[in-house]
């Protein structure tokens, strides 16, 4: 059974809120003239560093690279993130990058991992079906990938009956 680590974004978020409150307090004191200029600069620097740290997660960096069509680099970031955190979101994103890199068998494994999480199950099954179809194209004569693709599309449709793209792919 795969275990999904708990989100721990709350701690940096609390720290950021404290820093923002502190900066607001320092700003109001500075306007009254009771705070020296270097302290205001230090508060601004602290907030900038925290904002930078919060936006540099593997998922964020990888998504940015993926949307720039830099799939090899995006996959490297997602893979490195998965070594530290086996979250379904990173597995899904890695699968998407692998699909774009035409590494369909590896994408299949990533989408299967991501499909274990309820929030990503339908999208993962849809993408799993697509990856299985592509894998079947690379191995003509093997019926297993196509049968697995049909099963993935059927399960995705069961979860989202109005999904026209999944219905079209299944047909």
Residue pairs with C-beta under 8 A, 6 or more apart in sequence:
2 86
2 113
2 116
3 86
4 86
4 87
4 88
4 117
5 85
5 86
5 87
9 54
12 50
12 53
12 54
13 54
15 50
16 47
16 50
16 51
16 54
19 43
19 46
19 47
19 50
20 47
22 43
23 43
23 44
23 46
23 47
26 35
26 39
26 40
26 43
27 40
27 43
29 35
30 37
30 39
30 40
57 81
58 77
58 78
58 80
58 81
58 84
58 85
58 90
59 78
59 81
59 87
59 89
59 90
59 93
61 77
62 74
62 75
62 77
62 78
62 81
62 90
62 93
62 97
63 74
63 93
65 71
65 73
65 74
65 77
66 74
66 93
66 96
66 97
66 100
69 100
71 97
71 100
71 101
72 97
72 101
74 93
74 97
75 94
75 97
75 98
75 101
78 90
78 93
78 94
78 97
79 94
81 87
81 90
82 90
82 91
82 94
86 113
88 113
88 114
88 116
88 117
88 119
88 120
88 124
89 114
89 117
89 120
91 110
91 111
91 113
91 114
92 110
92 111
92 114
92 120
92 123
92 124
92 127
94 110
95 106
95 107
95 108
95 109
95 110
95 111
95 113
95 114
95 124
95 127
95 131
96 107
96 127
98 104
98 106
98 107
98 110
99 107
99 127
99 130
99 131
99 134
102 134
104 131
104 132
104 134
104 135
104 138
105 135
107 127
107 131
108 128
108 131
108 132
108 135
111 124
111 125
111 127
111 128
111 131
112 124
112 128
114 120
114 124
115 121
115 124
115 125
115 128
117 124
121 159
122 156
122 159
122 160
122 163
125 152
125 153
125 155
125 156
125 159
126 152
126 153
126 156
126 163
126 165
126 166
126 169
128 149
128 152
129 149
129 150
129 152
129 153
129 156
129 166
129 169
129 170
130 149
130 169
132 145
132 146
132 148
132 149
132 152
133 145
133 146
133 149
133 169
135 145
136 142
136 145
136 146
136 149
139 145
150 170
153 166
153 169
153 170
154 170
156 163
156 166
157 163
157 166
157 167
157 170
160 166
